[in-house]
Amino acid sequence: MSKFNIGVKSKVFIFILSVLLMSQCASRQETVKGNLPTDIRGIKLNMSKEDAHKRIKEIAKLKEEAERGQEVWTLTNDPNFNYLILGYDKEDKVKFITTILEKTSVGSKDRIKFADIGDLSKAKKESVGNINKYIWNVEESGGMPEHQVYTYGEDAENLIHFSLAKKMDKEEEEEE
């Protein structure tokens, strides 16, 4: 296996772990409604695996299947990101969607700003050095389950990771 594949797997694991840990921290935060993304590249939370595959195959190629049924897809011709990661629950419904911009692609992709995702004053912000994270807790609405919108970036304005993740119940958290 090449260094690149190991790097992607490590990044996926670290990112997903950080999303799960952040969900614990953000669970005390007030929930918001409206003006936040409800999908990433046409894929929504609770979408069936079959429907998610129909959509993702139009815009990406499967790179690898990771542990716990997670899938890493390489986006083709995407203006903002290199990868899309999908995770599924026990019923094979989308439980999280994550996009990743590789640092090596920063100069060749259009950058998305944190403020493009949602109202930053309604997000929980965490910063350590040049690392910035914004998390919005979103209440159930319009067929979307209660979930979180999570962004991560390595400068004050631009994100490199963007996720939607269903809020897990206690049993699901323990399984993770």
N, C-alpha and C positions, 0 to 999 in steps of 0.2 A: 504494500500500500504506500502511496506517495506521501510526502510531507504535507501536501496540500489537503488531502483527504483527512489526515489526522487533525490538521488545523481546523478544518470546517467542523468536524465532530466535536472537538474541544470547545469551539466557539458556541456551537449549538447547545452543548451540555451546560456550559457556564451561563449562557444567556437564559436558557429555560429555568435553571436553578435560580438565577437572580429575579426572574419574573415571579416565580413562586414565592420567594422570600419577600419581594416587594408587595405581593398581594396580601401577605400577612400584615405588613406595616400599614398599607393603605386601607385595610379593611375598616379602620376606625374613622377614616375620612368621610365627610359628607358625600352623598351621591349627587350626581348632576344629571341633567336631561338635555338632549338636543344639541345640535351643532357640532357633534363629534362623529367621526367616521363610523359607519355601520358595516363596512366591508373593506377588504384589502384585495384589490385587483379582481373584484367580482365574487370573492369568496366571503361568506358570512358565517358567523358562529351558528351552530346547530344545523348547518347544511349537511345533508347526507354525504358520506364519503363518495358515493357514486356521482352525485351532482358536483361535488368539489372537483373530482377527477375530470369530469367533462369540461369544466371551465379551465382548470389549470393546464390541461393538455393543449389548450389553444395558445397559451402564453409562456409555457415552460417545458423543460425536459426533466424527467426524474433523474436526480443525481444519485441518491441513495436512500434506503430505508434505514432509519436509525432505531435505537432501542425504544421499546414501548409503543411501537406502531407509528412513530413520528416519521415524516417524509421530508427530505430536503430536495427542493426543486431549483434548477438553474433557470432564471428568467431569461427569455430571449427578447432582445430589443427593448428592454424596459428602460425608460429614461431616468429612473431614480435608484433602482436597487439591482443587486446581483442575484440574490437568493430569496426564496419564499419557503418557509417551513410550516408544515401542517401537523397538528396533533389531533387525535381523535379520542372520544370517550368510549365507554364500554358498548354503547349502542352504535358505534361507528358514525358518530356525528362530530363535526368539527368543534373542538374545544379550545383551540388557539390557532392563530395565524400570525406569523412573524415574518417581517422582511428584514434583509440585511444588506447593507452597502459595504463592500470590501474596501478597506482603507486604500488599497492600490488603485481603486476606481474613482476616488474622490474627485479628481480633476476632470474626469470624462463624463460624469453624470450630473444631472440637474439636482441640486440639493433641496431638500424639503426642510423648512424651518419648523421648530417646535410650535410657534404661533400659528402655523398653517393647519395644525391638527386640531387645536381647540383653544379656548380661553385659558391662558396660563394662570390667571388669578384664581381659577377654580380647580387647579391641579395641585397635587402634593408635589413639591419640588425637593430634590435631594442633590447636593453638589459635593463632590470631593475633588479638589484640584480643578482640572479642566473637564471632569466627567460630570455631566448633567443628566438628571432623570426627571421626567414629569409623568405623573400617574393620575388618571381620572377614574373614579368609580362611577359607573353609569347604571342607573336603575333600569329595571325591566320596562320595555316600552316597544310598541309597534312590532311585536313578534321577536324582538331581540331579547335574549335573556339578560339578567343582571351580569355585568361584566366590567372589565377594566380595559382602558386604553393606556398603553405603556410606551413611552419613548425614551431613547437613550442616545446621547451624543457626546462627542469628545471636544466640543467647543460650546460657546455660549448660545449660539443660534441654531445650528444645524444638527439634525438627527442622523444617525446611521442605522438604528434599529427602530422598528415600529411594530407594535403588537396589539392584537385584540385577544383577550382571554376570558373565557367564562369563569365566573366566580365558582369556586369549588366548595362543596359541602365538606364537613369534617371527615367523612369516610374517604372521599376522594383525596383530600390533603394527606391523610395517613398513608394511602397507597403510593403517593408520589415519594 
